[in-house]
Amino acid sequence: MREVFADLHVHIGRTEQGIPVKITGARSLTFQNIAKEASERKGMDLVGIIDCASPAVQEDIRSCLKRGEMEEVPGGGLRYRQTVLLLGSEIEVQDPGTGPAHLLAYLPGLSEMERLTAWLKPRMTNVTLSTQKLKAPARALQAEVLALGGILIPAHVFTPHKGLYGSCTDHLATLLDPDGVAAIELGLSADTSMGERIAELDRYPFLSNSDAHSLPKIGREYNRLRVEEMSFREVVMALQGREGRAVTGNYGLNPRLGKYHRTYCEACSSIVDESEQAVERCLYCGSTRIVRGVFDRIEARADRAEGQALTERPPYIHQAPLEFIPGLGPKLLAKLLDRFGTEMNILHRTSAAELTEAAGDKVASAILASREGRLVVSSGGGGRYGKLMKQE
C-alpha cells in the first residue's frame, strides 16, 4: 500500500484548438496543461479532470493518447508521467420543487465517458460546455453513471452557488438515491467539523478538492488516499474503505478563507452575523440582497452540535496553498521549486532546516505554520476570500 495525494476537481477552460469549455476557466487550463502542471509543478499523484464529457475535450484526450504522451491505466484513468488523470464531468441538475445543484460524475475511461456524452447530448442544450443544466431527473443521471461503471459525488455541497444543501434541498434523498452516492465534496468554505454536523452524511467519506479554474489553483485543496496503485478502481475502493484502502486525510483552506463562508450583503459589502439578524435584511443598510454563507447555512441545518459526530473520520488539516503564504512571491517560489521539485515536496516532505536555508526564517516559519494548521485567518463571504493574518 502507498499513500498518494489526490485533487479530484479541476476544470478545463479551453481545448488545444481554443474551443471554450468552462467559460470562467483560464484559457491555459487545457487537458495537456493540467496534466503537466499537476505532475511536474504540483506533485499531485491523482487528478480528476471534470469536463471530459465535452466532445472537444475528448478529441484532445485522443490526441494525447495517439502521440504517446499518455497511456490508459488498466484499472481506469490515464497516466501522464507520475500522475494518473481520472475522467469526470460536472453536471447541473434541478428537479421539480428543488433549487439547482452540481454533481460530479467519474467514469473509468474514455469509452465510458463517450457513452455518457451520447446520453447527455439530447438532454442538454450544449454538451460541449462545462456544468450545463440537465433536462432530466437527477436520479436518471445517477442511474446512467452507475450503469456505466462510474461513481457520483455531489459537488461543494454547502455553497450557496449550486451546492446540494446550499441551494437545492435540505435532504440528499430528495434529489438522489443515497445508496448510489460515493462521497461528499465539502467545498472551499467547509471542513470535516462542519460537514459532520449533518447526521445523514455519516455514511459517506468527505473529499476536499480545489475546484480549480486556473492552473495555480490546482491543489489548493486535496486528499490523501491509501491505495495499492493509482487508478480509478483503487480510488473507488478507497472511498468504500475496502481491503485496506481509505481516505486518510483532507487538506484544505481554513473554512474562514472560503469566499462563501459567512452570510454577506451584496449591497453594502458587509459580512452579516445571522445570529443577530431576525429578518432577511442587512443589519447595516437594510438591503434584502443577502447571500447566505456556508457557516450560517450549516448552523440552520445541523442535527447536532460541533464535536458530537458519531463517525470517526481522518484528520482535516487547515493548510494554506503556497500562493497564500505571506512573503512568498513568484521568484522565491520558483527558487524553492527548482530546489525541492514540487509543491507537495515543499508542503509535506522538506525539513524545517532545509526550508529555512532556502527561504529564510520568516517564509519558512509561515510554511511550517501552514503545514501544521497554525495560520490565523479573517473570514471570507459573499464571493470574497478571507485573508491570512498571522501565525498563532
C-alpha positions in Angstrom: 0.0 0.0 0.0 1.0 3.6 -0.6 -0.4 7.0 0.3 -0.9 9.4 -2.5 -2.2 13.0 -2.9 -5.4 13.5 -5.0 -7.2 16.6 -6.2 -10.3 15.3 -7.9 -12.0 18.5 -9.2 -10.1 20.5 -11.8 -11.9 22.3 -14.7 -10.8 22.8 -18.4 -11.0 26.4 -19.7 -10.2 25.8 -23.3 -9.2 23.0 -25.7 -6.0 22.9 -27.6 -7.9 24.4 -30.5 -9.2 27.3 -28.3 -12.7 26.0 -28.0 -14.3 27.3 -24.8 -15.3 24.6 -22.2 -15.5 26.2 -18.8 -16.3 29.9 -19.5 -15.0 31.1 -16.2 -11.9 28.9 -16.5 -8.5 30.2 -17.6 -7.5 29.7 -21.3 -4.4 28.0 -20.2 -6.5 25.2 -18.5 -6.2 22.7 -21.3 -6.2 18.9 -20.7 -2.5 18.7 -21.5 -1.5 21.7 -19.4 -3.4 20.4 -16.4 -1.5 17.1 -16.6 1.8 18.9 -16.9 1.1 21.3 -14.0 -0.3 18.7 -11.7 2.6 16.3 -12.3 5.6 18.5 -12.7 4.9 21.5 -10.5 2.3 20.5 -8.0 3.4 16.9 -7.5 -0.2 15.7 -7.4 -0.5 11.9 -7.8 -4.1 11.7 -8.9 -6.1 14.5 -10.6 -9.8 14.4 -11.6 -10.5 16.5 -14.7 -14.1 17.5 -14.6 -15.0 18.5 -18.1 -14.3 15.3 -20.0 -17.9 14.9 -21.3 -17.2 17.6 -23.8 -16.6 16.1 -27.2 -14.0 18.8 -27.9 -12.1 17.7 -24.8 -12.4 14.0 -25.8 -10.6 14.9 -29.1 -7.7 16.4 -27.1 -7.6 13.2 -25.0 -7.5 11.0 -28.1 -4.7 13.2 -29.5 -2.6 12.8 -26.3 -3.0 9.0 -26.5 -2.2 8.9 -30.2 1.0 10.9 -29.6 2.1 8.7 -26.8 2.0 11.5 -24.2 -0.4 9.5 -22.0 -1.4 5.9 -21.7 -4.6 4.2 -20.4 -4.3 2.6 -17.0 -5.7 -1.0 -16.7 -7.7 -0.1 -13.6 -9.1 3.1 -15.2 -7.7 6.5 -15.8 -4.8 7.9 -17.9 -1.2 8.1 -16.9 0.9 11.1 -17.6 4.4 10.7 -16.2 4.0 10.2 -12.4 0.3 11.3 -12.3 -2.9 9.5 -13.1 -5.8 11.5 -14.5 -9.4 10.5 -13.8 -12.1 11.5 -16.3 -15.0 13.3 -14.8 -17.9 15.6 -15.6 -19.7 18.3 -13.6 -23.4 18.5 -14.4 -26.1 20.8 -13.1 -29.4 19.3 -12.1 -32.7 20.8 -10.9 -35.7 18.6 -10.1 -39.2 20.0 -9.6 -39.5 21.7 -6.2 -35.8 22.0 -5.6 -33.1 24.5 -6.4 -30.1 23.8 -8.7 -27.2 21.5 -7.7 -23.9 20.5 -9.2 -23.0 16.8 -9.4 -19.6 15.2 -10.2 -19.6 12.0 -12.4 -16.4 10.0 -12.7 -16.0 7.1 -15.2 -13.3 4.5 -15.6 -12.1 5.6 -19.1 -12.7 7.4 -22.4 -15.1 4.9 -23.9 -17.4 5.1 -20.9 -17.2 8.9 -21.0 -18.1 8.9 -24.7 -21.2 6.8 -23.8 -22.2 9.3 -21.1 -21.8 12.2 -23.6 -24.1 10.4 -26.0 -26.7 10.1 -23.2 -26.3 13.7 -22.2 -26.4 15.2 -25.7 -30.2 15.0 -26.3 -30.8 16.1 -22.6 -28.6 19.2 -22.6 -28.5 22.4 -24.7 -24.8 22.4 -25.3 -22.8 19.3 -24.2 -19.5 21.0 -25.2 -19.6 23.4 -22.3 -18.9 22.6 -18.7 -21.6 22.3 -16.0 -24.6 22.6 -18.2 -28.2 22.0 -17.0 -29.6 18.6 -17.4 -33.1 18.3 -18.8 -33.8 15.0 -16.9 -34.2 14.0 -13.3 -31.1 13.7 -11.1 -31.8 10.1 -10.4 -31.8 9.3 -14.1 -28.3 10.7 -14.4 -27.3 8.8 -11.3 -28.6 5.5 -12.8 -26.8 6.1 -16.1 -23.5 6.9 -14.4 -23.7 3.8 -12.2 -24.7 1.6 -15.2 -21.5 2.8 -17.0 -19.4 1.7 -14.0 -18.9 5.2 -12.7 -19.5 7.0 -9.4 -21.4 10.1 -8.5 -20.4 12.7 -5.9 -22.4 15.9 -5.0 -20.1 18.9 -5.5 -19.3 21.7 -3.0 -22.5 20.7 -1.1 -22.8 23.6 1.2 -22.0 26.6 -1.0 -24.9 29.0 -2.0 -23.7 28.7 -5.6 -25.5 25.4 -6.5 -24.4 23.2 -3.6 -26.9 20.4 -2.7 -27.5 21.8 0.8 -26.6 25.4 -0.1 -29.2 26.0 -2.8 -31.0 22.8 -3.6 -32.6 20.9 -0.7 -32.3 20.0 3.0 -32.1 16.3 2.4 -29.9 14.3 0.0 -32.6 11.7 -0.6 -34.9 14.4 -2.1 -32.6 14.5 -5.1 -30.6 11.2 -5.2 -30.7 7.6 -4.2 -28.5 7.7 -1.1 -27.1 4.2 -1.8 -25.7 5.5 -5.2 -23.6 8.3 -3.8 -19.9 7.6 -3.4 -18.7 10.5 -1.3 -19.4 14.1 -0.4 -17.3 17.1 -1.6 -17.3 19.6 1.2 -16.3 22.7 -0.9 -13.8 25.5 0.0 -15.9 27.1 2.7 -16.5 23.9 4.8 -14.4 21.3 6.6 -15.0 18.0 8.3 -16.1 19.6 11.6 -18.8 21.4 9.8 -19.9 18.6 7.5 -20.2 16.0 10.3 -22.9 18.1 11.9 -25.3 16.7 9.3 -26.3 13.2 10.5 -27.4 11.9 7.1 -23.8 12.3 5.9 -22.3 9.9 8.5 -22.2 7.1 5.9 -20.1 9.0 3.3 -16.4 9.8 3.1 -15.6 13.5 2.8 -13.5 14.9 0.0 -11.7 18.3 -0.2 -10.9 19.3 -3.8 -9.7 22.5 -5.4 -12.5 23.2 -7.9 -9.6 24.8 -9.8 -10.5 27.4 -12.5 -6.8 28.2 -13.2 -3.5 26.3 -13.2 -2.2 27.8 -10.0 -5.3 26.8 -8.1 -4.7 23.1 -8.7 -4.0 21.5 -5.3 -5.3 24.4 -3.1 -7.4 21.6 -1.5 -6.7 17.9 -1.9 -6.9 14.5 -0.2 -4.6 11.8 1.0 -5.6 8.3 -0.1 -4.2 4.9 0.8 -4.2 2.7 -2.3 -2.4 -0.3 -3.8 -1.8 1.6 -7.1 -3.1 4.7 -8.8 -6.2 4.0 -10.8 -9.9 4.7 -10.9 -10.7 1.3 -9.4 -8.4 2.0 -6.5 -9.9 5.4 -5.8 -13.4 3.8 -5.7 -12.1 1.1 -3.2 -10.6 3.9 -1.1 -13.9 5.8 -1.0 -15.6 2.5 0.0 -12.9 1.7 2.6 -12.3 -1.8 1.1 -9.4 -4.1 1.7 -7.2 -1.6 3.5 -7.8 1.3 1.0 -9.1 4.5 2.6 -9.2 8.3 2.6 -6.6 9.0 5.2 -6.5 12.8 5.3 -8.0 16.0 3.9 -6.0 19.1 3.3 -7.8 22.4 2.7 -8.3 26.0 3.4 -9.5 27.0 6.8 -13.2 27.5 6.0 -12.9 31.1 7.0 -10.8 31.7 3.9 -13.6 30.4 1.7 -15.4 33.1 -0.2 -18.8 31.8 0.7 -18.1 31.2 4.4 -20.3 33.9 6.0 -23.5 35.5 5.1 -22.9 38.6 3.1 -24.8 41.7 1.9 -24.2 42.4 -1.8 -25.5 46.0 -1.4 -23.0 47.3 1.2 -20.4 44.5 1.2 -20.8 43.7 4.9 -20.5 40.3 6.4 -23.6 39.8 8.4 -23.8 37.8 11.6 -27.0 35.8 11.2 -27.3 35.1 14.9 -28.1 38.8 15.3 -30.3 39.0 12.3 -34.0 38.5 12.8 -35.2 39.2 9.3 -33.8 38.7 5.8 -32.5 42.3 5.6 -29.0 43.6 6.1 -28.3 44.8 9.7 -26.2 47.7 8.3 -28.1 49.0 5.2 -31.5 47.3 5.2 -31.0 45.6 1.8 -32.6 42.3 1.0 -29.7 41.3 -1.2 -28.4 38.7 1.3 -26.1 35.8 0.2 -26.4 33.2 2.9 -23.0 31.7 3.8 -21.9 28.2 4.4 -21.3 28.6 8.1 -24.8 30.1 8.7 -26.4 27.5 6.4 -24.9 24.6 8.4 -25.9 26.3 11.7 -29.5 26.4 10.5 -29.5 22.8 9.1 -27.4 21.0 11.7 -28.7 17.9 13.5 -26.0 18.0 16.2 -23.6 20.4 17.9 -20.0 20.6 16.8 -17.9 17.8 18.2 -20.8 15.4 18.7 -20.3 13.3 15.5 -20.6 9.5 15.8 -18.4 8.7 12.8 -14.6 8.5 13.1 -13.0 10.4 10.2 -9.5 11.1 9.0 -7.9 14.4 10.1 -8.7 17.6 8.3 -5.6 19.8 8.1 -6.2 23.5 7.6 -3.4 24.1 5.2 -3.0 27.2 3.1 -1.6 26.8 -0.5 1.8 28.3 -1.2 0.3 31.2 -3.1 -1.4 32.3 0.1 1.9 32.3 2.2 2.9 35.9 3.2 6.2 36.9 1.7 6.4 34.0 -0.8 6.5 35.7 -4.2 6.9 34.1 -7.6 10.6 34.4 -7.7 11.2 32.8 -4.3 8.6 30.1 -5.1 10.4 29.3 -8.4 13.7 29.0 -6.4 12.1 26.6 -4.0 10.6 24.5 -6.8 13.9 24.4 -8.5 15.5 23.0 -5.4 12.7 20.8 -4.0 10.9 19.7 -7.1 7.2 20.1 -6.4 4.8 22.0 -4.2 3.9 18.7 -2.4 7.5 18.3 -1.5 7.7 21.8 -0.1 4.5 21.4 1.8 5.0 17.9 3.2 8.5 16.5 2.8 11.0 19.3 3.1 12.6 19.7 6.6 12.4 22.9 8.6 16.1 23.3 8.3 16.1 23.0 4.5 13.2 25.4 4.2 14.9 28.0 6.5 18.1 27.7 4.5 16.3 28.1 1.2 13.5 30.6 2.0 14.7 32.4 5.2 13.2 32.4 8.7 10.0 34.3 8.0 8.7 32.4 5.0 9.9 29.1 6.3 8.1 29.7 9.5 4.9 30.6 7.6 5.1 27.4 5.5 5.6 25.3 8.6 2.7 27.0 10.3 0.5 26.3 7.3 1.7 22.6 7.3 0.6 22.4 11.0 -2.7 24.4 10.6 -1.5 27.3 12.7 -2.2 30.2 10.4 -4.8 32.7 11.6 -7.3 34.0 9.1 -10.1 36.6 8.6 -13.5 35.4 7.4 -14.5 35.5 3.7 -18.0 36.0 2.5 -20.2 36.9 -0.5 -17.7 35.9 -3.1 -14.6 37.4 -1.5 -11.9 35.2 0.0 -10.7 35.6 3.6 -7.1 36.5 4.3 -4.2 35.0 6.2 -3.4 37.4 9.1 -0.6 36.0 11.2 0.7 32.8 13.0 -0.8 31.6 16.2 
